[in-house]
Amino acid sequence: MPVQVNLDEVLKARGMSLTELSEKVGLTLANLSILKTGKAKAIRFSTLEALCRVLNCQPGDLLRYSGD
């Protein structure tokens, strides 16, 4: 898939676990896991906004376009 999710890298840089992020964002661990592993087909802007707010980052820090 040409769009890749860098959630794992951002979490490591922030010293935060997926469980902690789940609690702060209000999403299930299962949904965040799907996003983290790159198996998600889409992401809502409200979810992206919540992730950026909690992780103090920009959407470009979480998503990368590889063109492949």
C-alpha positions in Angstrom: 0.0 0.0 0.0 1.5 3.4 -1.0 0.3 5.2 2.2 2.1 3.9 5.3 1.3 4.5 8.9 4.3 5.5 11.2 2.3 5.2 14.4 4.8 2.7 15.9 7.8 5.1 15.4 5.9 8.1 16.8 4.8 6.0 19.9 8.5 5.0 20.5 9.7 8.6 20.2 7.1 9.7 22.8 7.7 6.7 25.1 4.1 5.8 25.0 2.4 2.4 24.7 -0.5 1.5 22.4 -2.6 0.8 25.5 -1.9 4.3 26.9 -2.6 5.9 23.6 -5.9 3.9 23.4 -7.0 5.3 26.8 -6.1 8.9 25.9 -7.6 8.9 22.4 -10.7 6.9 23.3 -10.2 4.3 20.6 -10.2 0.6 21.1 -6.8 -1.2 21.3 -8.0 -3.4 18.4 -8.7 -0.4 16.1 -5.3 1.2 17.0 -3.6 -2.1 16.4 -5.1 -2.3 12.9 -3.9 1.2 12.2 -0.5 0.5 13.6 0.1 -2.6 11.5 -1.0 -0.9 8.3 -4.1 -3.0 7.8 -6.5 -0.1 8.0 -8.2 0.9 4.7 -9.1 4.4 5.9 -8.8 6.8 8.8 -11.3 9.4 9.9 -10.2 12.9 10.2 -11.5 13.0 13.8 -9.3 10.0 14.6 -6.3 11.6 12.9 -7.0 14.8 14.8 -7.2 13.0 18.1 -3.9 11.1 17.5 -2.1 14.3 16.5 -3.5 16.1 19.6 -2.4 13.4 22.0 0.9 12.6 20.4 1.7 16.3 19.8 2.5 15.8 16.1 1.4 16.6 12.6 -0.5 14.2 10.2 2.7 13.9 8.1 4.5 12.5 11.2 1.9 9.6 11.2 1.4 9.0 7.5 3.9 8.6 4.7 3.3 8.2 1.0 5.8 5.8 -0.7 4.4 5.8 -4.2 5.0 2.0 -4.6 
